Amino acid sequence: MAFKGFSRWIRSLRETSENYPVLVEGKRDVSALRKFGIRNVISLSGRRFADIPDLLEGKTEGAVLLFDLDPHGERINEKISKLLRSQGFIVIEDFREELREAGIIHIEELGEYGKGKGP
């Protein structure tokens, strides 16, 4: 399925990430986003969920949650969203919803757009 608004989506994510880090599941997700100039990306790989608020404290008011849209990613998103909101952080999930509408399940699939083809 093609992601018709991809250029706008990536531009908006890049702008948002200047103020809010983008939280992803793993290193391949980080790599896929860096292809598009998004540098403020934090992988949860190897981190305890409970440590995430401390990691963000004093650096930002919130975060963009960009976890996969598979069942595992949905569970992570729900847990991190609740945790951050309970600590008073702004949680931005709009970018995930646009991926859902475009039929993109895995964040690393975005890297395919950097090669000039859709997933």
NORPEHU-V552433 format. One record per residue. N is the residue number from 1. PHI is phi in degrees with one decimal (* if undefined). NEAR is the number of other ideal C-beta (glycine too) atoms within 10 Angstrom. D_FIRST is the distance of its C-alpha to the first C-alpha in whole Angstrom. Layout:
n->(N N)
phi->(PHI PHI)
near->(NEAR NEAR)
d_first->(D_FIRST D_FIRST)
//
This chain:
n->(1 2 3 4 5 6 7 8 9 10 11 12 13 14 15 16 17 18 19 20 21 22 23 24 25 26 27 28 29 30 31 32 33 34 35 36 37 38 39 40 41 42 43 44 45 46 47 48 49 50 51 52 53 54 55 56 57 58 59 60 61 62 63 64 65 66 67 68 69 70 71 72 73 74 75 76 77 78 79 80 81 82 83 84 85 86 87 88 89 90 91 92 93 94 95 96 97 98 99 100 101 102 103 104 105 106 107 108 109 110 111 112 113 114 115 116 117 118 119)
phi->(* -81.2 -108.5 -61.5 -94.5 -57.9 -59.1 -66.1 -60.1 -67.6 -62.8 -65.5 -64.1 -59.9 -65.1 -63.6 -70.5 -68.1 -110.3 -129.0 -64.1 -101.6 -93.6 -130.3 -76.5 -143.1 -65.8 -66.7 -66.8 -58.9 -60.7 -60.8 -72.9 -65.1 -58.9 -109.1 80.6 -94.2 -101.5 -87.6 -120.4 -120.6 -87.0 -83.8 -55.1 80.3 -107.2 -82.2 -55.0 -61.9 -85.3 -61.6 -58.6 -65.1 -63.6 -89.9 -53.6 79.5 -109.6 -158.2 -90.6 -170.9 -154.4 -92.3 -95.1 -134.1 -91.2 -54.0 -101.8 -87.7 -56.6 -63.3 -63.5 -64.7 -64.9 -62.0 -58.2 -62.5 -66.1 -68.8 -59.4 -61.8 -61.5 -67.4 -61.5 -65.9 -97.7 87.5 -82.5 -78.3 -117.9 -107.0 -118.6 -58.1 -65.3 -63.3 -63.8 -66.5 -65.0 -58.1 -62.7 -84.9 81.3 -93.0 -98.7 -111.5 -60.0 -61.0 -62.9 -61.2 -58.9 -64.5 -68.4 -70.3 -98.7 84.7 -138.8 -86.3 -70.5)
near->(9 11 19 10 13 17 11 10 20 20 13 14 23 16 10 18 21 9 13 20 18 24 26 27 21 15 13 16 26 19 17 21 25 13 14 17 11 22 12 17 21 16 16 18 12 7 12 8 13 8 10 20 16 10 15 19 11 6 9 14 10 17 26 24 22 25 25 22 18 12 8 11 20 13 11 19 20 12 13 20 18 12 15 20 12 9 12 10 20 13 17 20 14 13 19 20 10 17 21 11 11 17 13 23 14 18 26 20 18 25 18 14 20 14 8 6 8 16 16)
d_first->(0 4 7 9 12 12 15 17 16 17 20 21 20 23 25 25 26 29 30 28 27 24 24 22 23 23 24 21 19 22 22 18 19 22 20 20 23 23 26 27 25 27 26 28 28 32 33 34 32 36 36 33 35 38 36 35 38 40 37 34 34 31 28 24 22 19 19 16 15 16 20 22 20 21 24 25 23 26 29 28 28 31 33 32 33 36 37 36 33 31 27 24 21 19 17 16 15 13 11 11 10 7 6 8 11 13 14 15 12 12 15 12 12 16 16 14 11 7 7)
//
